[in-house]
Amino acid sequence: MRIRITLLPEENKSLNINYNYFLSGWIYNTLKKANKEYAEELHTRGYSYGKKVFKLFTFSQLRSKNLKIVNENIMFLDKTYLYITSPKKEFLLNFVTEVLNNNILKLQDYEFKIETVEILKEPEFDKGENKFICLSPIVTSTAAEIDGKRKSVNLPLHDPRFVENLKNNLIEKYYVIYNTLPDNLSLNINFDMEYYSKNPKGKRIRYKNVYVKGYMVPFTMSGNIELIKVAYDCGIGEKNSAGFGMIQKIR
């Protein structure tokens, strides 16, 4: 289940391009106003799979057909759209209820006016090839030893572990949602490597004081429809609740 929020930007004003942290905070604060207990439970505990914790929601980058980027600032010159998705109806119902009571999305000192909130129809998925684009960068990582310490390092998209991590991550999310493993673990994920070769550096976003590197490369998925749906509803890859891994099916 996903929603689209239509926003009207401030005139002659720009927003720092590293807005993910503030947008994530706005989402949690909106939930907290609607249902404090639920919001605090989601923020502090989430949904566990062993030592891993999933929040089971993600959001897109702020999208507009007309914008201007100068250094680390972005100016929105037309209607702007924010997409939010979660398989948990409680999440979106609480969120939408509160958003409808307000008409402002404030990120630091920048204010969008909320024009509309829409619940979007879910696309149909099949076992054959489903084509996707990214609404926010896809991130996955591995542990590496750096200066004698174990640290998390974002993987480049061409690393074979990138796709393998995405598959394992979706299986874990499926288990968290349904409390069982899927009957069929078959899932193929193929990125457009020609597109990737033209922009192999990916996208680097500062979240709090850490830089996160991800990729917005078109790809296809085929195989278990339930796992594909998990990717669509929860986001694919890591750091979904920080605004990474939101995808959209295309024809």
Secondary structure, DSSP 8 states (H G I E B T S, - for coil): -EEEEEEE--TT--EES--HHHHHHHHHHHHHHH-HHHHHHHHHT-EEETTEEE---EE---B-SSEEEETTEEEE-S-EEEEEE-S-HHHHHHHHHHHTT--EEEETTEEEEEEEEEEE------SS-EEEEESS-B--EEEEEETTEEEEEE--TTSHHHHHHHHHHHHHHHHHHHSS--S---EEEEE-HHHHHHSTT-EEEEETTEEEEEB---EEEEE-HHHHHHHHHH-SSS-GGGT---EEEE-
